[in-house]
Amino acid sequence: MSEPNITPANSSMSEQERSGIVSTIIDKVLDRLGISEEMVEKTKTVIDNIDIQKYGEKTVISIDMKKITIVIDK
């Protein structure tokens, strides 16, 4: 008797379908928080990079902005 061919439920979904689902979830969360697309675009023009690193009990958040670098050490 051969083993049944079992595939994960989402294996038939294309990458485009998965990214569509993720985009929909993100859009709904942003909408619930009152964050508009315009707000996101304005933020993207100011911030170059955000880096969050955890060292044991210590969390370091670095925010690189166009002309300013802010490091929050918590």
A tleap script that builds the chain and sets N, CA, C and O, in Angstrom:
source leaprc.protein.ff14SB
mol = sequence {
  NMET SER GLU PRO ASN ILE THR PRO ALA ASN
  SER SER MET SER GLU GLN GLU ARG SER GLY
  ILE VAL SER THR ILE ILE ASP LYS VAL LEU
  ASP ARG LEU GLY ILE SER GLU GLU MET VAL
  GLU LYS THR LYS THR VAL ILE ASP ASN ILE
  ASP ILE GLN LYS TYR GLY GLU LYS THR VAL
  ILE SER ILE ASP MET LYS LYS ILE THR ILE
  VAL ILE ASP CLYS
}
set mol.1.N position { 0.841 -1.164 0.000 }
set mol.1.CA position { 0.000 0.000 0.000 }
set mol.1.C position { 0.894 1.237 0.000 }
set mol.1.O position { 1.808 1.332 0.819 }
set mol.2.N position { 0.646 2.189 -0.908 }
set mol.2.CA position { 1.485 3.388 -0.995 }
set mol.2.C position { 1.008 4.458 -0.022 }
set mol.2.O position { -0.155 4.500 0.378 }
set mol.3.N position { 1.948 5.318 0.338 }
set mol.3.CA position { 1.638 6.421 1.241 }
set mol.3.C position { 0.789 7.467 0.514 }
set mol.3.O position { 1.029 7.727 -0.665 }
set mol.4.N position { -0.194 8.072 1.183 }
set mol.4.CA position { -0.989 9.129 0.546 }
set mol.4.C position { -0.135 10.378 0.320 }
set mol.4.O position { 0.756 10.684 1.112 }
set mol.5.N position { -0.414 11.082 -0.752 }
set mol.5.CA position { 0.290 12.309 -1.060 }
set mol.5.C position { -0.423 13.458 -0.349 }
set mol.5.O position { -1.488 13.900 -0.780 }
set mol.6.N position { 0.170 13.932 0.733 }
set mol.6.CA position { -0.444 14.998 1.525 }
set mol.6.C position { 0.368 16.267 1.320 }
set mol.6.O position { 1.580 16.286 1.537 }
set mol.7.N position { -0.321 17.338 0.895 }
set mol.7.CA position { 0.344 18.622 0.706 }
set mol.7.C position { -0.300 19.640 1.633 }
set mol.7.O position { -1.492 19.549 1.926 }
set mol.8.N position { 0.487 20.614 2.099 }
set mol.8.CA position { -0.098 21.655 2.956 }
set mol.8.C position { -1.226 22.381 2.236 }
set mol.8.O position { -1.222 22.505 1.012 }
set mol.9.N position { -2.182 22.854 3.009 }
set mol.9.CA position { -3.351 23.516 2.431 }
set mol.9.C position { -2.988 24.736 1.609 }
set mol.9.O position { -3.655 25.031 0.618 }
set mol.10.N position { -1.935 25.457 2.002 }
set mol.10.CA position { -1.591 26.677 1.288 }
set mol.10.C position { -0.592 26.452 0.157 }
set mol.10.O position { -0.180 27.416 -0.489 }
set mol.11.N position { -0.190 25.202 -0.102 }
set mol.11.CA position { 0.821 24.955 -1.121 }
set mol.11.C position { 0.310 25.254 -2.529 }
set mol.11.O position { 1.110 25.504 -3.431 }
set mol.12.N position { -0.995 25.234 -2.731 }
set mol.12.CA position { -1.539 25.524 -4.047 }
set mol.12.C position { -1.659 27.024 -4.303 }
set mol.12.O position { -1.958 27.442 -5.421 }
set mol.13.N position { -1.427 27.831 -3.273 }
set mol.13.CA position { -1.519 29.283 -3.429 }
set mol.13.C position { -0.241 29.809 -4.074 }
set mol.13.O position { 0.861 29.399 -3.711 }
set mol.14.N position { -0.396 30.706 -5.017 }
set mol.14.CA position { 0.762 31.314 -5.645 }
set mol.14.C position { 1.355 32.364 -4.722 }
set mol.14.O position { 0.724 32.799 -3.758 }
set mol.15.N position { 2.577 32.761 -5.035 }
set mol.15.CA position { 3.233 33.826 -4.257 }
set mol.15.C position { 2.412 35.102 -4.304 }
set mol.15.O position { 2.319 35.820 -3.308 }
set mol.16.N position { 1.820 35.388 -5.449 }
set mol.16.CA position { 1.007 36.589 -5.616 }
set mol.16.C position { -0.226 36.539 -4.712 }
set mol.16.O position { -0.599 37.546 -4.109 }
set mol.17.N position { -0.860 35.362 -4.619 }
set mol.17.CA position { -2.034 35.218 -3.750 }
set mol.17.C position { -1.656 35.398 -2.286 }
set mol.17.O position { -2.381 36.046 -1.531 }
set mol.18.N position { -0.509 34.820 -1.876 }
set mol.18.CA position { -0.058 34.963 -0.491 }
set mol.18.C position { 0.263 36.416 -0.174 }
set mol.18.O position { -0.089 36.910 0.897 }
set mol.19.N position { 0.934 37.108 -1.103 }
set mol.19.CA position { 1.273 38.506 -0.837 }
set mol.19.C position { 0.007 39.364 -0.811 }
set mol.19.O position { -0.046 40.364 -0.094 }
set mol.20.N position { -1.004 38.986 -1.577 }
set mol.20.CA position { -2.280 39.696 -1.546 }
set mol.20.C position { -2.961 39.563 -0.197 }
set mol.20.O position { -3.547 40.522 0.306 }
set mol.21.N position { -2.887 38.382 0.387 }
set mol.21.CA position { -3.483 38.143 1.702 }
set mol.21.C position { -2.731 38.954 2.755 }
set mol.21.O position { -3.350 39.585 3.611 }
set mol.22.N position { -1.397 38.939 2.694 }
set mol.22.CA position { -0.585 39.702 3.648 }
set mol.22.C position { -0.887 41.190 3.516 }
set mol.22.O position { -1.054 41.873 4.526 }
set mol.23.N position { -0.960 41.700 2.298 }
set mol.23.CA position { -1.263 43.117 2.073 }
set mol.23.C position { -2.627 43.485 2.649 }
set mol.23.O position { -2.788 44.551 3.243 }
set mol.24.N position { -3.594 42.614 2.475 }
set mol.24.CA position { -4.934 42.859 2.996 }
set mol.24.C position { -4.916 42.945 4.526 }
set mol.24.O position { -5.550 43.825 5.109 }
set mol.25.N position { -4.195 42.038 5.164 }
set mol.25.CA position { -4.103 42.039 6.626 }
set mol.25.C position { -3.415 43.327 7.093 }
set mol.25.O position { -3.882 43.976 8.029 }
set mol.26.N position { -2.316 43.692 6.449 }
set mol.26.CA position { -1.593 44.912 6.826 }
set mol.26.C position { -2.485 46.135 6.645 }
set mol.26.O position { -2.537 47.002 7.517 }
set mol.27.N position { -3.183 46.208 5.521 }
set mol.27.CA position { -4.091 47.331 5.266 }
set mol.27.C position { -5.152 47.451 6.347 }
set mol.27.O position { -5.461 48.556 6.793 }
set mol.28.N position { -5.718 46.316 6.775 }
set mol.28.CA position { -6.761 46.340 7.799 }
set mol.28.C position { -6.205 46.785 9.150 }
set mol.28.O position { -6.864 47.532 9.873 }
set mol.29.N position { -4.999 46.333 9.496 }
set mol.29.CA position { -4.375 46.738 10.755 }
set mol.29.C position { -4.087 48.236 10.735 }
set mol.29.O position { -4.396 48.937 11.698 }
set mol.30.N position { -3.494 48.738 9.637 }
set mol.30.CA position { -3.199 50.168 9.530 }
set mol.30.C position { -4.482 50.990 9.609 }
set mol.30.O position { -4.516 52.031 10.265 }
set mol.31.N position { -5.527 50.526 8.948 }
set mol.31.CA position { -6.812 51.224 8.980 }
set mol.31.C position { -7.371 51.266 10.405 }
set mol.31.O position { -7.873 52.298 10.848 }
set mol.32.N position { -7.282 50.154 11.110 }
set mol.32.CA position { -7.781 50.075 12.484 }
set mol.32.C position { -7.012 51.034 13.393 }
set mol.32.O position { -7.576 51.582 14.339 }
set mol.33.N position { -5.714 51.236 13.102 }
set mol.33.CA position { -4.886 52.135 13.909 }
set mol.33.C position { -4.970 53.582 13.443 }
set mol.33.O position { -4.372 54.467 14.056 }
set mol.34.N position { -5.710 53.829 12.360 }
set mol.34.CA position { -5.866 55.189 11.858 }
set mol.34.C position { -4.655 55.703 11.099 }
set mol.34.O position { -4.427 56.911 11.032 }
set mol.35.N position { -3.871 54.783 10.524 }
set mol.35.CA position { -2.670 55.155 9.772 }
set mol.35.C position { -2.994 55.086 8.280 }
set mol.35.O position { -3.315 54.023 7.749 }
set mol.36.N position { -2.904 56.238 7.617 }
set mol.36.CA position { -3.249 56.298 6.193 }
set mol.36.C position { -2.027 56.023 5.317 }
set mol.36.O position { -0.889 56.077 5.783 }
set mol.37.N position { -2.280 55.732 4.059 }
set mol.37.CA position { -1.213 55.520 3.071 }
set mol.37.C position { -0.357 56.777 2.950 }
set mol.37.O position { 0.861 56.698 2.789 }
set mol.38.N position { -1.002 57.927 3.028 }
set mol.38.CA position { -0.288 59.204 2.943 }
set mol.38.C position { 0.697 59.349 4.115 }
set mol.38.O position { 1.821 59.812 3.926 }
set mol.39.N position { 0.277 58.957 5.304 }
set mol.39.CA position { 1.156 59.021 6.472 }
set mol.39.C position { 2.364 58.113 6.292 }
set mol.39.O position { 3.486 58.487 6.635 }
set mol.40.N position { 2.136 56.928 5.757 }
set mol.40.CA position { 3.226 55.976 5.520 }
set mol.40.C position { 4.207 56.554 4.507 }
set mol.40.O position { 5.419 56.471 4.704 }
set mol.41.N position { 3.702 57.134 3.434 }
set mol.41.CA position { 4.569 57.702 2.397 }
set mol.41.C position { 5.394 58.863 2.938 }
set mol.41.O position { 6.573 58.985 2.606 }
set mol.42.N position { 4.795 59.715 3.764 }
set mol.42.CA position { 5.536 60.829 4.369 }
set mol.42.C position { 6.653 60.305 5.262 }
set mol.42.O position { 7.761 60.842 5.253 }
set mol.43.N position { 6.371 59.273 6.020 }
set mol.43.CA position { 7.371 58.688 6.908 }
set mol.43.C position { 8.517 58.089 6.101 }
set mol.43.O position { 9.680 58.218 6.486 }
set mol.44.N position { 8.201 57.439 4.993 }
set mol.44.CA position { 9.234 56.830 4.154 }
set mol.44.C position { 10.178 57.865 3.554 }
set mol.44.O position { 11.327 57.541 3.252 }
set mol.45.N position { 9.723 59.097 3.375 }
set mol.45.CA position { 10.601 60.126 2.817 }
set mol.45.C position { 11.585 60.657 3.854 }
set mol.45.O position { 12.575 61.290 3.487 }
set mol.46.N position { 11.336 60.415 5.140 }
set mol.46.CA position { 12.184 60.927 6.210 }
set mol.46.C position { 13.111 59.857 6.776 }
set mol.46.O position { 14.253 60.158 7.125 }
set mol.47.N position { 12.646 58.619 6.871 }
set mol.47.CA position { 13.399 57.545 7.527 }
set mol.47.C position { 14.130 56.706 6.485 }
set mol.47.O position { 13.538 56.233 5.515 }
set mol.48.N position { 15.451 56.529 6.712 }
set mol.48.CA position { 16.249 55.663 5.850 }
set mol.48.C position { 16.167 54.203 6.286 }
set mol.48.O position { 15.985 53.305 5.465 }
set mol.49.N position { 16.306 53.980 7.608 }
set mol.49.CA position { 16.371 52.608 8.097 }
set mol.49.C position { 16.022 52.560 9.582 }
set mol.49.O position { 16.322 53.489 10.331 }
set mol.50.N position { 15.388 51.473 9.996 }
set mol.50.CA position { 15.140 51.201 11.414 }
set mol.50.C position { 15.718 49.823 11.712 }
set mol.50.O position { 15.427 48.851 11.014 }
set mol.51.N position { 16.541 49.751 12.759 }
set mol.51.CA position { 17.178 48.486 13.127 }
set mol.51.C position { 16.896 48.221 14.594 }
set mol.51.O position { 17.131 49.086 15.438 }
set mol.52.N position { 16.395 47.035 14.906 }
set mol.52.CA position { 16.104 46.652 16.287 }
set mol.52.C position { 16.902 45.398 16.596 }
set mol.52.O position { 16.786 44.387 15.904 }
set mol.53.N position { 17.721 45.476 17.656 }
set mol.53.CA position { 18.527 44.327 18.055 }
set mol.53.C position { 18.350 44.074 19.537 }
set mol.53.O position { 18.236 45.008 20.330 }
set mol.54.N position { 18.326 42.799 19.904 }
set mol.54.CA position { 18.155 42.408 21.299 }
set mol.54.C position { 19.443 41.735 21.746 }
set mol.54.O position { 19.923 40.797 21.110 }
set mol.55.N position { 19.995 42.230 22.852 }
set mol.55.CA position { 21.194 41.662 23.458 }
set mol.55.C position { 20.835 41.241 24.868 }
set mol.55.O position { 20.918 42.044 25.797 }
set mol.56.N position { 20.437 39.996 25.037 }
set mol.56.CA position { 20.016 39.522 26.358 }
set mol.56.C position { 18.797 40.291 26.832 }
set mol.56.O position { 17.735 40.212 26.215 }
set mol.57.N position { 18.939 41.034 27.920 }
set mol.57.CA position { 17.850 41.832 28.473 }
set mol.57.C position { 17.783 43.224 27.850 }
set mol.57.O position { 16.871 43.993 28.155 }
set mol.58.N position { 18.729 43.553 26.991 }
set mol.58.CA position { 18.852 44.897 26.431 }
set mol.58.C position { 18.339 44.933 24.993 }
set mol.58.O position { 18.679 44.066 24.187 }
set mol.59.N position { 17.517 45.943 24.671 }
set mol.59.CA position { 17.011 46.153 23.320 }
set mol.59.C position { 17.553 47.481 22.802 }
set mol.59.O position { 17.418 48.511 23.462 }
set mol.60.N position { 18.173 47.453 21.610 }
set mol.60.CA position { 18.710 48.667 21.003 }
set mol.60.C position { 17.915 48.944 19.733 }
set mol.60.O position { 17.834 48.095 18.845 }
set mol.61.N position { 17.330 50.137 19.651 }
set mol.61.CA position { 16.570 50.559 18.480 }
set mol.61.C position { 17.333 51.705 17.830 }
set mol.61.O position { 17.547 52.743 18.457 }
set mol.62.N position { 17.745 51.523 16.576 }
set mol.62.CA position { 18.441 52.577 15.835 }
set mol.62.C position { 17.537 53.041 14.705 }
set mol.62.O position { 17.025 52.231 13.933 }
set mol.63.N position { 17.344 54.358 14.614 }
set mol.63.CA position { 16.528 54.946 13.560 }
set mol.63.C position { 17.416 55.908 12.782 }
set mol.63.O position { 17.821 56.945 13.308 }
set mol.64.N position { 17.718 55.569 11.535 }
set mol.64.CA position { 18.518 56.439 10.683 }
set mol.64.C position { 17.581 57.283 9.838 }
set mol.64.O position { 16.762 56.765 9.079 }
set mol.65.N position { 17.718 58.589 9.985 }
set mol.65.CA position { 16.883 59.514 9.232 }
set mol.65.C position { 17.757 60.247 8.216 }
set mol.65.O position { 18.984 60.163 8.268 }
set mol.66.N position { 17.125 60.958 7.301 }
set mol.66.CA position { 17.845 61.628 6.224 }
set mol.66.C position { 19.038 62.421 6.725 }
set mol.66.O position { 20.124 62.292 6.159 }
set mol.67.N position { 18.886 63.227 7.753 }
set mol.67.CA position { 19.983 64.043 8.254 }
set mol.67.C position { 20.219 63.859 9.740 }
set mol.67.O position { 21.065 64.535 10.326 }
set mol.68.N position { 19.479 62.952 10.350 }
set mol.68.CA position { 19.561 62.747 11.802 }
set mol.68.C position { 19.618 61.252 12.066 }
set mol.68.O position { 18.915 60.480 11.415 }
set mol.69.N position { 20.446 60.836 13.011 }
set mol.69.CA position { 20.447 59.445 13.468 }
set mol.69.C position { 20.055 59.445 14.931 }
set mol.69.O position { 20.675 60.134 15.741 }
set mol.70.N position { 19.038 58.683 15.276 }
set mol.70.CA position { 18.564 58.573 16.655 }
set mol.70.C position { 18.790 57.145 17.111 }
set mol.70.O position { 18.402 56.202 16.421 }
set mol.71.N position { 19.418 56.978 18.275 }
set mol.71.CA position { 19.594 55.653 18.859 }
set mol.71.C position { 18.913 55.661 20.210 }
set mol.71.O position { 19.228 56.487 21.067 }
set mol.72.N position { 17.974 54.736 20.406 }
set mol.72.CA position { 17.272 54.598 21.672 }
set mol.72.C position { 17.768 53.308 22.306 }
set mol.72.O position { 17.560 52.225 21.759 }
set mol.73.N position { 18.410 53.416 23.434 }
set mol.73.CA position { 18.971 52.263 24.136 }
set mol.73.C position { 18.103 52.013 25.353 }
set mol.73.O position { 18.104 52.807 26.294 }
set mol.74.N position { 17.370 50.924 25.343 }
set mol.74.CA position { 16.412 50.649 26.414 }
set mol.74.C position { 16.804 49.404 27.156 }
set mol.74.O position { 16.118 49.006 28.098 }
savepdb mol mol.pdb
quit
